[in-house]
Structure formats: C-alpha cells, structure tokens
Amino acid sequence: MLKPQDIVIVLKILARGNESWSQGGLAVELGMSASEVNAGIKRAIASKLLRKHDQKVIPVKSAIEEFLIHGLKYVFPVERGEPTRGLPTAHAAPVFKDKFVESKNDLPPVWPDAEGDAKGYEMKPLYKSVPVAVKQDNVLYDYLAIIDVLRSGRAREINVAKNMLHKILKE
C-alpha cells in the first residue's frame, strides 16, 4: 500500500531525469531517513510506478501519469487548514505564474513554512519535509505543485495541470 511520501520519492526520481542517484542521497535531499526512502521505493515498485532494470530503478511514466491524474486525489485527498505563512502551491505556485490570474479576494494555498514568503491557507503537503525539499529543487517544486492542482483544483486548472504533467512525462 502506497504512502504519501512514496509519491514524493517517485517525483524526486523523475525530477533527477537521467542523473544517477543513491537512496542515501535522495533521503538527504528529501529530508527523510534512508530506510523511509528504501521502503518507499519498494512500495512504488510493488505498485508498478517504478521498476527495476539492470540494477537501476526506472519510473514507469505511463503508470505514474495514470495514477496521478485519476487516483491521487482519492487516495491522498487535500487537507485544507487555517491561514498561515508558507510556500505557494497548486495554482498559486511559480510554475503556474503565467497560467492563471490570482484572485485578490481568496488566499492562495501554501505549504506551511516559517520562512515562506506568502500568506495563504494551509494545504498540507504529501509529506512533512516537502517545503524543505522544494527549496533545494525547483523541478520537484513544480511537480508537487502540479499534482496539488490535480488533487484540489477546479476543472480548468486541472486541465492545465494534466497537460503540463503529460508534457513532463513525454520528455
């Protein structure tokens, strides 16, 4: 059974592209323990989101796309919290800057972070260390913001996020 941090691990592996990586390195970059990363990779392999090939772990992009678009919001629904300071996510994230017009009346969704530069309503990240991890990896930030739209967005936002995800996974 997948855990939320497994999705973060899968997206981090995707964000690395063709770069080599180690489980220990991923653990440090994601703010997780090495055993959490190892267990997450095993669960993602069992769920067919990753596969082993020649001693390497490879993302199964078609399965990832299908799961993120059609299953993620049901398995890991968004938990909306109180107003707080944090990092913008979902439709308010930098990756969507030119895609949507910000509403002046609504607070944007943010991942809670004391050093964050935005005031908004709390959207709990898939894993507690996400705000720290995305400060070091803009690509991971984009991917997680895209899937937050898939988990919480309106129809137009979701369609934009689906198209962005599809382009990412076809590269």
N, C-alpha and C positions, 0 to 999 in steps of 0.2 A: 504494500500500500504506500503510495507516494505521500511525502510530507512537503509542506510548503518550501522548505529550504532546498529540496531536490530540484525544484523549478529554477531557483536562483543558481544552483550549481550548473544545471543544463544550459542556462542562458550565459553564464560565465564562460563555459566551454565554447559555446557558439561565438561569443564576443572575441575569444582568442583567435578565432579563424584557424589558420594553418600553423600558428606559433605552437611550439612544443610547451608542455606544461607538466607539472607534477601535482599530485594530490596535496602534498605539503604546501606547495606554492599557492594553489587555489585556496587552501584553508587560511593562509595568512592574508591573502587579498580579499577574501570574503568575510573575515572576522569569525571564522568557525574553527572548530577543532579538526585535526586531520581525520579522526575517527568519524566525525559527522560527515565530512566530505566523502570518505570511503563508503560509508553506509548509504549516502545519498546516490552515489554513482551506481552502487549495486541495485538500489531500488529503481533507478531510471533505466538500467539495463533490463531488469525484470519487467518493467512496464513498456519496453520497446521504444523508449525515447532516445536511448543510446545503445550502441552495440560495440562489441569487441571485434577488432580486425587487425591481424598481425601485431598483437600485443599493444595496440592502441585502442583508445575509446573514441568512437566516432558518433557524432549526433545523427539521428535519423530524422532529417529535416521534414519529410512529409508527415511523419507521425507527430512531431513537435508542433507543426502548423495546425494539424487537425485538432490536437488536444488543446492548444492554447485558444483557438478560435471557438471550438464547440464545447469544451469540457471545463476549462479552468474556472469560469465564473460560478459553476455549480459545485465544484469540489472545494475551491478556496474563495468563497464569496468575500466581497469587500466589507470591512468593518469600519464604519464611519464614526468618528469621535467628536470631541469638543474642539472649539477654536484653539489653535496653538501656533507655535513658530516651527518652521521646518523647511524642507526642500520641496519645491513644487513637483507634483507628479501628475499622472494621467494627462488630461487635455491642457493642463497648466505648465507642463514640463517644457524645457527649452526645445526639445525635438519637435514640438508642435507649434512653435512660435509663429510661423507663417501660415499655419493651417486654420487656426480658429481665432475668433475675436473674443477677447476677455470681457466678461460681464462685469460691469462696475458694481453691481449690487450683490453678487454672490462671492463668497470667499472661495478661493481655489483649494483643491485638495493638496495636502502636503504630508510628507513622511515626517513625523516628529523628529526634530533635531535642534538642540540648543543653539547650535552655530548657524542654523538655517537663516536665509535672508528673506523668507516670505512668511506672511501671516495668513493662515487659512484654517480649514477644518482638517482634523486628523484623519488620514487614511492609513490604517495600519499596513505596513509593508508585509510582503510574504514572509520575511524573516527579520528579526530584530536588528541585525547588523547591516541591512541594506543601505541606510543613509551613510554609513562609514564607507562601505564598499564602493558606492557610486561616485564618491568624491575622488576616488583614485582611477575610475574607469568610466569615461563618458559614453562609450559604446554600451556598456552594461546599463548605465543610467537610461539611455534611450530605449533599450529593450524592455526594461522593467516598467518604464512609463507607458510604452505601447501596450503591454499586457494589462496595466492598470486601466487603460481605456477599455480594453476588451472585457474586463471584469466589472466596470462601473459606468461606462459611457452611454450616451444617447445614440440613436441609430446612425446619424451622420458621422459622429465621432468614431463609432465602431467601424464603419465602412472605411474611413480614412486609415485607422489603425490596422485593419485587415490588409489593406493594400500595401501599407508600409512593411508589415510583417512578411507578406508574400515576397516583396522585393528583396528583403534581407535574406530570406531563406533560399532564394534562387541564385544568389551570388556564389 
